[in-house]
């Protein structure tokens, strides 16, 4: 089997093939192949395998030779490219250095990236936390914004409430302020906040300003409405330059005088003190009824409103804030607007009765607040007194100057009846005396005394314009009687100094007038008695003779009844007051009886006077006639 295989192998590859050497050195020998192929059933297959192995060997050997050759070539080429390789090596080393640096940079960058990654992670975490905080803060911001909106007053709202006009915008701002004040009072937690502790006092002050302005606006509107209701009574022209051709004093009829008598006469104006507690005036109703009022009625209404409002405000402030002085801050605006009104009214007020009524009204209000034990307006009313009294004194001084500066030539009239100017000022004195009884001020008494002296001086200057002394006395009598009547009608007591003063003047002028009246009708009788008989009827000034007294006795007997009738008519027509005329007649007839009694006694003492007995009129006859005239009065 071996020999056949080998023979066929040699035939297949050739006997001179070099393969034998190769196979000899190779592990795959024929001998070995025989062993490997031992037991093989197909010799061709063995031969094919052997041939294939030899071919592979040869191929490998060829490849190795080629590789050796190539290696030699490469070595040669390498040696030839040695310089290039050195250059390349140098470049590679340079590249290695660069790569080393890059690697270092990359390592550093990697470390930094690691740090950045850590930071990014931290930032991501912080961003998440900040996002949460942002959402929370936005929610908080919304709540804080609402809270701030609810407690903060905007500059526009503050300006509107403090300085703006009271209109729709003002009312809207008041509603906003009211909501803010209610908001801060609802929640206890809100009240404990530091922000509210800083803002709340400002809100309260703004509230005070708003309340102050509402009171101020309330009074301002009310004052303007009251001003439309004022009835102008006196002006500055009522005190000087009394020209009867152009002034109201030229008015002769009672109706014309009555229209201006309220300047001097108190009349129904005193009722204001009786109605002082009545409700305040409602301007709309008064205007609808076309009603006008003297200023004291407006003054009473305004100050009653102020007093009632101030009382309620004071009690509220004291109870709610437990701070009484805070009232003056709240009410300062109202005080201001009322004072401005008074500043405007007082300089133009020339009505002394009005001013005195204002003083009495103020005093009445002051007493009422004292009784209520509310002291909030005590000092304010004192200031009102300080403003009213000097102006009242000024107006009285104007009246005094008017009385002293009257040109009697322009106002004198040849009329013995009471003069209208004297009547006016008598009524003024009586009115002020009556009001002084309500108020009780000694200073007013001094001013009234000055006024009565000035009035008496004017009255005397007017009386002197009559040429006859009897007319002068009669003019004075009528005026003094009128003055006394006005004082009594005003309720002045008998002990009043003014009443005593004018009563003494009346008595003095009555005596003088009676003497002049009797002298006109019984001049001879009076001259005889005064010439010869003393007042005590005991002694004689000179010793009369029968012829001296006979003419007097006979003349009296002839005309005494006629003279009494003439005297009666003269007194009745000359005296404005019948009661005064009766007193004058009584005084005149009493004096006549005195004179005639002295004459009768004188006749009895004259020797040979019995012949005159038939001419003597009995005292009883004269008394009878006097009583008859007294009854007719």
HUDA-V500710 format. One record per run of one state. SS is the DSSP state (H for helix, E for strand, L for the rest). FROM is the first residue (numbers start at 1). TO is the last residue. If there is no record, write none. Layout:
SS,FROM,TO
SS,FROM,TO
This chain:
L,1,1
H,2,13
L,14,18
H,19,25
L,26,29
H,30,37
L,38,42
H,43,80
L,81,81
H,82,151
L,152,154
H,155,163
L,164,167
H,168,186
L,187,187
H,188,191
L,192,193
H,194,227
L,228,229
E,230,230
L,231,235
H,236,238
L,239,247
H,248,250
L,251,253
H,254,258
L,259,260
H,261,263
L,264,266
H,267,274
L,275,282
H,283,288
L,289,292
E,293,293
L,294,294
H,295,320
L,321,325
H,326,346
L,347,351
H,352,372
L,373,374
H,375,405
L,406,407
H,408,411
L,412,419
H,420,439
L,440,441
H,442,463
L,464,468
H,469,489
L,490,496
H,497,532
E,533,533
L,534,539
E,540,540
L,541,545
H,546,574
L,575,577
H,578,604
L,605,608
H,609,615
L,616,618
H,619,632
L,633,633
